[in-house]
Structures are given as C-alpha cells and as structure tokens.
Amino acid sequence: MAQRLRSKTIVVTGASSGIGRATAVEFARTQPDDLKIILTARREDALKEVAEEIESFAKGVKVLAVKLDISKIEQVQGFVDKLPAEFKEIDVLVNNAGLVKGIAQAPSISPADIDTMFSTNVTGLIAMTQAILPIFKARPNGGSGDIINIGSIAGREPYQGGSIYCATKAAVRSFTDAMRRELIATRIRVIEIDPGQVETEFSVVRFGGDREKAKKVYEGVEPLTPEDIAEVVVFAAGRRENVVLADSLIFPNHQAAATVMHRKTQ
C-alpha cells in the first residue's frame, strides 16, 4: 500500500480536526517517505498544528496548509490556480468537510442552518470535485485519480431531527453514484465511505458548542474514532488501480442502523 501511494499528492478538506485530520495523519504514516498532502479548512492555526504533527514523524512528506472555506464557491474556484507548482498534480481528493446544525424539525428549521449545511455538505463538495476533476481527466489513457467522498449513514436512513443533514448526505450519495457512472470510461475511481456514529466535534457543532449535550450522545456506547474511518479512507486509496472500494458503511459494534443502537446501562 505504501508503494502504491508513493509520490502522490493528496487533498483533504476539513483537515483541521476529526476525520479529516486523522486521514491526513494516516496517509503520512502509511507513506512517510514520499508524499505530498494539501490540508484545507477554515481554521488556519489548527491546520498548521496538523502540518507540524505530520512533519515531526514523516520526514519525506511535504505538507501544504491552505485556508479554505468550501462553502464559498469563489474560494474553491481559485484553489488550484493558487497552489504552488509542485502541489498542482493532485492524485487523490478526499471530500471530508461537512457539518450539521441543530436538531430542529420542520417548520421550525432555521433558514441559516439550512443554507450552511447545503452550501458546505453539498455545494462545497461538488465545487471541490469540479475544481480537481479536470486534473484527473487530463491524464493519458482516459484519465486517472481518486475522488473519495465522506458520506454518512444519514444519507441512507433519514431520522427525526436530522432532516436537512440527512438530505445533504443523500445528495452526496446521489452525486457520487451518478459521477461513477459518468466516469466509467476512465480510470478515475469514485469512492464513498459512510460512517455510522463517530465521536468528533460533529455533535459539539450540532448543539452550538454545548459540550455537555454533545457528551450525552455517546453515553453508554463506544463510538468509532476518527482514526477508524481514516484507516478505511487510506485503504481505499491504496488499492491496486483496478480495485474500486465503491461503497462502504462503517458501524461501531453497538449500532445496526441510523437509529438502532444498544446502550449499556449502569
């Protein structure tokens, strides 16, 4: 796997924390001798911390931290042009950036929350894909490269209090499936990885920064870690080019569906 990743350039969105951060670190651990990683997120200071962590153990990895809000289309459209020449030949795009806001149900859902979730989870993901895809398609023999979209069980099974977030992840799933069909004549791999319950800043953001409410989400269970999902992402990218891990659903042991969980009681 390390040999297959050698010399590649990886873009990870939402790389300042959670699954994105863990994914960037896992790529570097897997191929510490010859790799380029572009970290993007809104929090530049946090990106620099991730870059420093990687550079501390992976001497052969070049890291570029780029402040980027994928919900701002104009920023995404100028992303590739602003990259240093040595980072422009991108091989893998990990569309990880995403969020959830609130648990309101219709008709009480905030228009601002609706806009934030769709502009980040859907429009931003599509914009990033369209920015990078021409690089993949320009390669010989029909083009090559990997698009890895981080979806969610929520895109498969809608649940109460998550209608907008679920709708955004369902949109990602449809976009991914359609794109895989559209690119069938190329060597471009289109991959979706759908986590179940993962403990990250996800719930903190959902509850507007209320860490106590976020903590209760994980009471009585052992959720997945960001590293669990990162290992699957890197595994998918490290397969032989003819092998496409097209669709993966990753649960912790206590979960069997979006809303089917077993919680231990004291």
C-alpha positions in Angstrom: 0.0 0.0 0.0 2.8 2.4 0.8 4.4 1.7 -2.6 1.1 2.5 -4.4 0.8 5.8 -2.6 4.4 6.8 -3.3 4.9 10.3 -4.9 1.1 11.0 -4.8 -0.4 14.4 -4.0 -3.4 14.2 -1.6 -6.0 16.9 -0.9 -8.0 16.5 2.3 -10.8 19.0 3.1 -11.9 19.7 6.6 -8.5 18.6 7.7 -8.3 20.7 10.9 -10.0 18.2 13.1 -11.8 14.9 13.3 -11.9 12.5 10.4 -10.0 15.0 8.1 -7.1 15.4 10.5 -6.9 11.7 11.2 -7.0 10.9 7.5 -4.1 13.3 6.7 -2.0 11.8 9.5 -2.9 8.2 8.4 -1.7 8.9 4.8 1.6 10.2 6.2 2.0 7.2 8.5 1.4 4.8 5.6 3.8 6.6 3.2 6.2 8.7 5.3 9.0 8.8 2.7 7.5 10.3 -0.5 4.1 12.1 -0.4 2.5 15.5 -0.7 -0.5 16.4 1.4 -2.6 19.5 1.0 -4.6 20.3 4.1 -7.6 22.6 3.8 -10.1 24.0 6.3 -11.3 27.3 7.7 -9.1 27.3 10.8 -5.6 28.1 9.6 -4.0 27.8 13.1 -5.4 24.2 13.5 -4.1 23.3 10.0 -0.6 24.4 11.0 -0.8 22.2 14.0 -1.7 19.2 11.9 1.1 20.0 9.5 3.6 20.2 12.3 2.4 16.9 13.7 2.9 15.2 10.3 6.3 16.8 9.7 7.5 15.6 13.1 7.4 11.9 12.2 7.2 11.8 8.3 10.3 13.4 7.0 9.6 12.6 3.4 6.1 14.2 3.4 5.6 17.7 2.2 2.6 19.4 3.7 0.8 22.5 2.5 -1.8 24.1 4.7 -4.4 26.2 2.8 -7.1 28.2 4.5 -10.3 27.4 2.5 -14.0 27.7 3.2 -15.5 25.3 0.7 -18.9 26.9 1.2 -17.5 30.0 -0.6 -17.6 29.0 -4.3 -15.2 31.8 -5.3 -12.5 30.4 -2.9 -12.9 26.9 -4.3 -12.7 28.1 -7.9 -9.4 29.8 -7.3 -8.0 27.0 -5.2 -5.9 25.1 -7.9 -4.5 28.2 -9.5 -3.1 29.4 -6.2 -1.3 26.2 -5.4 2.5 26.0 -5.8 3.5 24.2 -9.0 4.8 21.2 -7.1 1.4 20.6 -5.5 -0.8 21.0 -8.6 -0.7 17.5 -9.9 -3.3 16.2 -7.5 -3.9 12.4 -7.4 -6.4 11.9 -4.5 -9.3 14.2 -3.4 -10.8 13.4 0.0 -14.1 15.4 0.3 -14.4 15.2 4.0 -15.5 18.7 5.1 -19.1 18.7 6.4 -21.3 19.7 9.3 -24.6 19.5 11.0 -26.5 22.3 12.7 -29.3 21.8 15.2 -32.0 19.2 15.7 -35.0 21.3 14.7 -37.9 19.8 12.8 -40.0 21.4 10.0 -41.4 24.0 10.1 -39.0 25.4 12.7 -35.7 24.8 10.9 -33.6 27.9 10.7 -33.1 29.1 7.1 -29.5 30.0 8.0 -28.8 26.4 9.2 -30.3 25.0 6.0 -28.1 27.2 3.9 -25.0 26.4 5.9 -25.5 22.7 5.7 -26.3 22.6 2.0 -23.6 25.1 1.0 -20.9 23.1 2.8 -22.0 19.5 2.6 -23.4 19.6 -1.0 -22.4 22.7 -3.0 -19.0 22.8 -1.5 -18.2 19.2 -2.1 -19.4 19.4 -5.7 -17.4 22.6 -6.2 -14.2 20.9 -4.9 -14.8 17.9 -7.2 -15.3 20.2 -10.2 -12.1 22.1 -9.4 -10.0 18.9 -9.2 -11.6 16.7 -11.8 -10.1 18.4 -14.8 -6.6 17.5 -13.5 -7.7 13.8 -13.3 -9.3 13.8 -16.8 -6.3 15.4 -18.5 -4.1 12.4 -17.8 -3.4 9.9 -20.5 -5.5 6.7 -21.2 -8.8 8.3 -20.2 -7.5 10.0 -17.0 -6.9 8.7 -13.5 -7.2 9.8 -9.9 -9.3 9.1 -6.8 -12.4 11.0 -5.5 -13.2 9.8 -2.0 -16.4 11.3 -0.6 -17.2 11.0 3.1 -20.9 10.5 3.4 -22.9 9.1 6.3 -25.4 6.5 7.3 -27.7 9.6 7.4 -27.6 9.6 3.6 -29.1 6.1 3.6 -31.6 6.3 6.5 -33.2 9.7 7.4 -34.0 10.2 11.0 -36.1 12.7 13.1 -34.4 15.9 13.9 -31.9 15.5 11.1 -34.0 16.0 8.0 -31.7 18.7 6.4 -28.4 17.0 7.3 -29.8 13.6 6.0 -31.0 15.4 2.8 -27.5 16.8 2.2 -25.8 13.4 2.7 -28.4 11.7 0.4 -27.5 14.4 -2.2 -23.8 13.4 -1.8 -24.7 9.8 -2.3 -26.6 10.5 -5.5 -23.9 12.8 -6.8 -21.3 10.1 -6.1 -23.2 7.3 -7.8 -24.0 9.4 -10.9 -20.4 10.5 -11.2 -19.1 7.0 -11.0 -21.4 6.2 -14.0 -20.3 9.3 -15.9 -16.6 8.4 -15.5 -16.9 4.7 -16.3 -14.8 5.1 -19.4 -11.9 6.5 -17.4 -9.5 5.1 -14.7 -10.8 7.7 -12.2 -12.1 5.9 -9.1 -15.2 7.3 -7.3 -15.5 6.1 -3.8 -18.0 6.8 -0.9 -17.3 5.9 2.7 -20.3 6.2 5.0 -19.6 6.3 8.8 -22.1 5.5 11.4 -21.6 7.0 14.9 -18.1 8.6 15.2 -17.0 10.8 18.2 -15.7 14.0 16.8 -16.6 17.7 17.1 -19.7 16.8 15.0 -22.1 16.8 17.9 -20.5 19.9 19.5 -21.2 21.8 16.3 -24.7 20.4 16.1 -25.5 21.6 19.6 -24.0 25.1 19.1 -20.9 24.4 21.2 -22.7 22.8 24.1 -20.2 20.1 25.1 -22.4 18.6 27.8 -25.2 17.9 25.3 -22.7 16.5 22.8 -21.3 14.2 25.5 -24.7 12.7 26.2 -24.8 11.5 22.6 -22.1 9.0 23.4 -23.2 7.9 26.8 -23.4 4.1 27.2 -21.8 3.4 23.8 -18.3 3.1 22.3 -18.4 5.1 19.1 -16.0 4.9 16.2 -12.9 7.1 16.3 -11.8 9.4 13.5 -8.8 7.0 13.1 -11.1 4.1 12.4 -12.5 6.0 9.4 -9.1 7.3 8.3 -7.8 3.8 8.0 -10.6 2.9 5.6 -10.0 6.0 3.5 -6.3 5.2 3.2 -7.0 1.6 2.5 -9.4 2.6 -0.3 -6.8 4.9 -1.9 -4.1 2.3 -1.5 -5.8 -0.4 -3.6 -4.5 -1.5 -6.9 -5.8 0.9 -9.6 -8.3 -1.6 -10.9 -9.9 -2.1 -7.5 -12.6 0.3 -6.5 -13.9 0.2 -3.0 -17.1 1.9 -4.3 -19.3 1.9 -1.3 -18.6 1.3 2.4 -20.8 1.5 5.5 -18.8 1.5 8.8 -20.6 0.9 12.1 -19.4 0.6 15.7 -20.5 -2.7 17.3 -23.4 -1.2 19.2 -25.0 0.2 16.0 -27.0 -1.6 13.4 -28.8 1.3 11.6 -29.1 5.1 11.9 -31.3 4.9 14.9 -30.8 1.3 16.1 -28.3 1.2 18.9 -27.7 -0.7 22.1 -26.7 1.5 25.1 -25.3 -0.1 28.2 -26.9 1.0 31.4 -25.3 1.3 34.8 
